[in-house]
Amino acid sequence: MTVLRGTCHCGNVEVEFETSVAPADSSVRACQCSFCRRHGAKTTSDAAGRLVIRADEADIERYRFGFQVTDFVICRRCGAYIAAMSREGVNEKASLNVVGVGIRELAERDAAPVTLDHETAESRRERRRQLWTPVEIVPRTAVRQSA
């Protein structure tokens, strides 16, 4: 497993992305929805990996649009778009915006444009169940208190 770390612009939100895919072989996508285009997002995921987002709930904003099945996680301090998250029961999965968290190994790569307008809400959920990365948000206060 490769572990890639990054932060939002202000450092308020930290991420740790464990992936079974070498950075040079990782798929980097450029979703063509209006939200992702406006943020210059380049995303990646690994269903066999793990994503940890370290942030207090008060420090992130969750934004929804379209089918209302995705939380776009944004740093409340600097406005960086961190990840898109989708919950199915107790399982939460995510697609990481490598530009928003400054993971250079992936952010500087060309991204394949992806248009998902043809999807239904259910087909979108199914794709995410299959391809997105298991994710957990860990409060930073808990990390600081245990140190």
N, C-alpha and C positions, 0 to 999 in steps of 0.2 A: 504494500500500500504506500502511496505517496501522500504526504500531508502538505497542503498548501494553506498559507495563512494570509489574512488581509484585514483591512479595517476600512471603515467609511472615511470620508475626507477629514473629519475632525477627530477621528480615533475613538469616538463614543461607542461604536458598534464594532466588535471584533468577530471574525469568522475563522473557523478551522474546517477545511474541506479535505476529508480522507477519500482518496479515489484509487480504484484498482487499475486505472488507465494512466499511462505515462502522459505528462503534459503535452508532449509532442504529438501524441496520438489521440488526444481528447477532441471531442466534437465541440466546436464553439459556434453558437447560433446567433443570428440577429433577427429576432421576431419583428415582423413588419406592422404590428399593431401600433396605434398612435401613441400609447403610453411608452412602449419600449423605444420607438424611434425618437421621441422627444427627450428621452434620457440617454440616448446613445448606448443602449444596453447591448452587451454581448453575454450570452448565458451558456452555462454548461450544467450537466447533471450526470450522475452515475448511480444507477439503481443498486449496484453492489457496494456503494460507498457510504459515507456518513457526513452530514453537515452539522456543525455546532455553531449557533449564533449566540454570542455573549453580549447581552444587552438587557437592561431593566425594561419592563413593559412601558414605563413612563418615558423612556428614551426613544421608543419607536412608534411610528404611526403605521396603521394598517389601512390600505386603500383598496376599494373594490369598484369594479365597473363591469360592463358587459353582462355575462351570465351570472355574476355575483358568486362565483365558485372559487375565486382566487384572492388571497390576501397579498397585496404588493407591500412588502416591508420596506419602510423608509426611515432613515435617521431623522428624528425631530430637530436635531441641532443643525446639521449641515444640509439636509435634504437629499442625501445620496440614496439611490434606489439599491437596496441590498439583495433581495431575493423575492421570488414569487413562491407562495406557499399554498398548498391545497390539503385539506383534511378529509380523510375518509374514516369515520369512526374515531378510534384512538390513534390511528396512523396518520402522521403528517409527513408530506413530501415536499421537496423544493427544487427549484431551478435557481442557481446562483448567478447573480450578475457580477461577472469577474471585473468589469470596468468600475462598477460602484464600490467595490472593495479593494481595488488596486492590486489584483493578483497578476503581476506582469507576465508571468510565463504564459498566461492565456489571454490577457487583455490586449496584448500587442499583436495577437494573431488575427488574420482575416477571419471573418465570421460568415457562415453560410446563411443567406437570407431565408427565412421561413415564414410562410403565410398560412395562418390557421383559420381563416374566415369560414372555411367549409365545414368546420367541426360543429357538432351539436354539443350541448352541455355534457351529455353522457359520454360521447366519444372523447371529449377533452379529458374528462375524469379518468377514463380507461387508459389513455395515452400516458397520463401522469402516473397512474398506478404502476405501469410497466417501466417507465423510463426515468422518472424523477428520483432524487436522492432522499433517503430518510433524513429528517431534520429534527433538531431539538433546539429550543431557545433556553439558554441558561442565564439566569439573572447575574449580572456583574456583581451586585452587592453580595450574593452568596459566595462568589469566587474570592472577593476581597476579605470577607469575614473568615474564610477557612485558611487564608494565607498566614 
